[in-house]
Amino acid sequence: MSDLTEIWVIAAASGLAVGLLGLLAGWFLRHRSLRWQLLVVGVVTALTLLVGVQVVSRRMLISDHDLHVVLIVTSAAAVVSLAVALLLASALVRWSRDLREDVRRVGAGGLVTAQRRGPAEFQELSSELAAAHDRLAEAREREQLLEESRRELVSWVSHDLRTPLAGIRAMAEALEDEMATDPPRYHRQIRGEVDRMVAMVDDLFELSRIHAGQLVVEPQLVGLGDLVSEALAAADPVARARGVRLGGEVSQGLQVAGDPAGLTRVLANLIVNGIRHTPADGTVHVRAQPVDGGVELAVTDGCGGIPDEARERVFDVGYRGTTARTPEGSTADVHSARAGLGLAIVKGIVEAHRGWVEVTNVGATDGDGAGCRFVVRLPETQPTG
């Protein structure tokens, strides 16, 4: 065996022995601080160098003086490597503790910002924590808004169910005691109140389907001209009773791929909502036209406008804007006061069609007062020739 081969074998054997001992020490220290793991790496490196030099030097039969010189040099290298390993371990431990504090602040809702500290992996982790903090903050805000909407919805439904139920009970007791002066009128009123509560329950059921993701849209080609005409005809009695004018304008041959029943409900809710909130002699106008990549449905009323803070929440479930109910027919902030279920259903149906809906204030035009424009944008239009 040549000298170089013998040196390679000795160095490998001594390194393997020290490495196995280092792995054993690392296994025993696996649950301790990162500082100990890095210290083990430094110690293994230094011992491998010292043991290898010691064994090879003795095999080479060099003088004691030369052996001492080699040991001094290798010992100095070992001390420096251990010192560097200890410093790096302390820095890594400090950086990991900073990240741990960031994680705690994320859980507690505190402010977390991305920091350029430590290795690239630690910086990426810090950036991910900052992004996670932002997402959690948004989720908490959404949860708070949903909780507020839920409380408002419960209060709204409780109020609107308690009032007709009390009236039905009073009329039923009058009929039972034969105290009713006009029984047929009482029967008609009871039927009307029952129909109103049935409509409310239907709205609640529709909302539950939307929130549960069970609203399935089966699209088919729908002619928007027929859809708008039918919606205006259905709402005409309500508009006449309130002295509101209805109008519509649809581009010739305009079609959209959607669910006819769902889109009919969207239009009906928006038109009736506009009629309810427009004063007498006002106008509710529907317009359908093609736009880039889809079709746009716009319903403009004469409500007088919606405040900015109410406009941001007008599509929330059960949102009413104020705790007091605005009387029917009042023109004072009626949108924010009566935005309960209808607009939330509109938003859910439109989003199920992969569209979006928004509301903006419009100024006075053609002698009409200021109002609002609800705009629905739907994709996949197919105009006919």
Sequence and secondary structure as in RCSB ss.txt:
>XXXX:A:sequence
MSDLTEIWVIAAASGLAVGLLGLLAGWFLRHRSLRWQLLVVGVVTALTLLVGVQVVSRRMLISDHDLHVVLIVTS
AAAVVSLAVALLLASALVRWSRDLREDVRRVGAGGLVTAQRRGPAEFQELSSELAAAHDRLAEAREREQLLEESR
RELVSWVSHDLRTPLAGIRAMAEALEDEMATDPPRYHRQIRGEVDRMVAMVDDLFELSRIHAGQLVVEPQLVGLG
DLVSEALAAADPVARARGVRLGGEVSQGLQVAGDPAGLTRVLANLIVNGIRHTPADGTVHVRAQPVDGGVELAVT
DGCGGIPDEARERVFDVGYRGTTARTPEGSTADVHSARAGLGLAIVKGIVEAHRGWVEVTNVGATDGDGAGCRFV
VRLPETQPTG
>XXXX:A:secstr
  HHHHHHHHHHHHHHHHHHHHHHHHHHTTTS HHHHHHHHHHHHHHHHHHHHHHHHHHTT  HHHHHHHHHHHH
HHHHHHHHHHHHHHHHHHHHHHHHHHHHHHHHHT        SSHHHHHHHHHHHHHHHHHHHHHHHHHHHHHHH
HHHHHHHHHHHHHHHHHHHHHHHHHHTT  S HHHHHHHHHHHHHHHHHHHHHHHHHHHHHTT      EEEEHH
HHHHHHHHHHHHHHHHHT EEEEEE TT EEEE HHHHHHHHHHHHHHHHHHS TT EEEEEEEEETTEEEEEEE
  S    HHHHTTTTSTT  SSSS   TT  SSHHHHH SSHHHHHHHHHHHTT EEEEEEE   TT   EEEEE
EEEE B    
